[in-house]
Amino acid sequence: MPERSQLERLCVHESVSTKIPVEGFAEAFADLDVPVEIVGDDETFDRTDAVASFRPRDAFLDAGWVHCIRAGYDEFDTEAYEAEGVPLTNSTGIHDTTVGEIAVGYMVSLARMLHVYRDHQNENDWFEPTYERPFTVEDERLCVVGLGTLGRGIAERADALGMDVVGVRRSQESVPGVSEIYHPDDLHEAIADARFVAIAVPHTPDTEGMFSAAEFETMRDDAYLINVARGPIVDEADLIDALDAGAIAGAGLDVFETEPLPEDNPLWDFEEVIISPHRGSATNRYHLDIADLVAEIFAQYQAGEDIRNRVA
């Protein structure tokens, strides 16, 4: 590891307010042994500065280390960071609980019709579904596509509810709570018998459009799609067509091709689709979760060690 200048300041860029309270985030570093400053786009940096930001800025390439407060770092030019020798890290590895809970919440709601009851509550309507419609998630098969941090978080919680959990990933190494692992080449075999299919893979050129018409045709017509990963992994037009045709039963969606989801998007109008505004990780302590990770990487940087979550 090349010798580094010691960090003398942590700069919290104001763009973090997109996801977390900027003041609370800065205050979470009270025990850090360098000053913590909230900065805007007019700030300049040098190699003794660390930066935590939601969005990239060209000026960050003058810093010593830059941290993207989200797991997805698509907007950051990794080649530019590598060329400048500036480490870039992201916030993967901390979303197993938060995203796992929202995915399981979708599944329980879709199974027990909680979303439908709430819709009728808004109309003061004592709605009683047909006897055959509600079901329990216990013993139902869940296929988790991607078994990294997100996928493991979903699998662990689904297993605790008594679901039959299978997964899709390249490595065949066993995962707690997952009874069988399929290679990505066998995706259709993995999803064919699942009542729920949860997407937990990162957005890459290989995963873009991973779920389209062929996958929806393969899924059971009483199956539900759960997407807590990234919107472009699903071909949205094909998903709408599949819902219209009854090729699948419904979906729980936290991410979309275009965000915010446009008001005229047909997904709003399906009773069996639950929509949340890309808030799978949003809790009242999310800023503390990220701060703990940043503090850990800060200490590794200062000690000249390999740093966690380095992406460039």
Disulfide bonds with the S-S distance in Angstrom:
none
